[in-house]
């Protein structure tokens, strides 16, 4: 049985993050679409929250794609580094936002760390 790719799982998390953000912030996004998009995101407020929530989606997807490449090429140090970062961000995020999706990152990070120690 072929094992699950942590990189592919992280890509799914990225797509899901974008989809959830599009639903949660649909009103704010519609507002932004009607306005001039240049300079329309302030430092704080609903628009800033929506922007940064959605900005994480492509970064997660890209990280997953790079992790898949590391898995395919047997780059254990890269997988271990990804495991450390995902675990740390996942745990810190879970502590700060208990109802968020951060446990998924912690779980993927833990999986990567466990796999990287086996090799």
C-alpha positions as CSV (number, residue, x, y, z in Angstrom):
1,X,0.0,0.0,0.0
2,X,1.4,3.4,-1.0
3,X,1.7,5.8,1.8
4,X,0.0,9.2,1.8
5,X,2.1,12.2,0.6
6,X,2.3,14.8,3.3
7,X,3.0,17.3,0.5
8,X,-0.2,16.4,-1.3
9,X,-2.1,16.7,2.0
10,X,-0.6,20.2,2.5
11,X,-1.7,21.2,-1.0
12,X,-5.2,20.1,0.0
13,X,-5.0,22.2,3.1
14,X,-4.0,25.2,0.9
15,X,-7.0,24.7,-1.4
16,X,-9.4,24.2,1.5
17,X,-8.0,27.4,3.2
18,X,-8.7,29.4,0.0
19,X,-12.2,27.9,-0.3
20,X,-13.1,28.5,3.4
21,X,-11.7,32.0,3.1
22,X,-13.8,32.7,0.0
23,X,-16.9,31.7,1.9
24,X,-16.1,33.3,5.2
25,X,-15.1,36.6,3.6
26,X,-17.4,36.7,0.6
27,X,-19.0,40.0,1.7
28,X,-15.7,41.7,2.2
29,X,-14.3,40.3,-1.1
30,X,-17.4,41.5,-3.0
31,X,-16.9,44.9,-1.4
32,X,-13.3,44.9,-2.4
33,X,-14.2,43.8,-6.0
34,X,-16.6,46.7,-6.4
35,X,-14.0,49.2,-5.2
36,X,-10.7,50.2,-6.7
37,X,-8.4,47.3,-5.6
38,X,-5.2,49.4,-5.6
39,X,-4.5,50.4,-2.0
40,X,-7.8,49.0,-0.8
41,X,-6.4,46.9,2.0
42,X,-5.6,48.8,5.2
43,X,-3.4,47.6,8.0
44,X,-6.3,46.5,10.1
45,X,-9.9,45.6,9.8
46,X,-12.1,43.2,7.8
47,X,-10.3,43.7,4.5
48,X,-6.8,43.1,6.1
49,X,-8.1,40.0,7.8
50,X,-9.6,38.6,4.6
51,X,-6.5,39.5,2.6
52,X,-4.1,37.8,4.9
53,X,-6.3,34.8,5.4
54,X,-6.5,34.3,1.6
55,X,-2.8,35.1,1.1
56,X,-2.0,32.0,3.1
57,X,-3.7,29.7,0.7
58,X,-1.3,29.9,-2.2
59,X,1.7,29.8,0.2
60,X,0.3,26.6,1.7
61,X,-0.3,25.1,-1.7
62,X,3.2,26.0,-2.9
63,X,4.8,24.6,0.3
64,X,3.0,21.4,-0.3
65,X,4.2,21.2,-3.9
66,X,7.8,21.8,-2.8
67,X,7.4,19.2,-0.1
68,X,6.1,16.7,-2.6
69,X,9.2,17.2,-4.6
70,X,11.4,16.7,-1.5
71,X,9.4,13.4,-0.9
72,X,9.8,12.2,-4.5
73,X,13.6,12.9,-4.4
74,X,14.2,11.5,-0.9
75,X,15.4,14.9,0.5
76,X,15.2,14.0,4.1
77,X,16.7,17.2,5.5
78,X,14.0,19.3,3.6
79,X,11.3,17.0,4.9
80,X,12.6,17.3,8.4
81,X,12.8,21.1,8.2
82,X,9.2,21.2,6.9
83,X,8.1,18.9,9.7
84,X,9.7,21.2,12.3
85,X,8.2,24.4,10.9
86,X,4.7,22.9,10.4
87,X,4.7,21.4,13.9
88,X,5.8,24.7,15.5
89,X,3.4,26.9,13.5
90,X,0.6,24.3,14.1
91,X,1.1,24.2,17.8
92,X,1.5,28.0,18.2
93,X,-1.5,28.6,16.0
94,X,-3.6,26.0,17.9
95,X,-2.7,27.8,21.2
96,X,-3.7,31.2,19.8
97,X,-6.8,30.1,17.7
98,X,-8.1,26.8,19.2
99,X,-11.1,26.7,16.8
100,X,-8.9,27.2,13.7
101,X,-7.4,24.7,11.3
102,X,-3.9,24.8,12.9
103,X,-4.1,21.2,14.3
104,X,-3.9,20.0,10.7
105,X,-0.5,21.7,10.3
106,X,0.7,20.2,13.6
107,X,-0.4,16.8,12.5
108,X,1.3,17.0,9.1
109,X,4.4,18.3,10.8
110,X,4.4,15.4,13.3
111,X,3.9,12.9,10.5
112,X,6.9,14.4,8.6
113,X,9.1,14.3,11.7
114,X,8.2,10.7,12.4
115,X,8.9,9.6,8.8
116,X,12.1,11.5,8.6
117,X,13.5,9.8,11.8
118,X,12.7,6.3,10.3
119,X,15.1,6.8,7.4
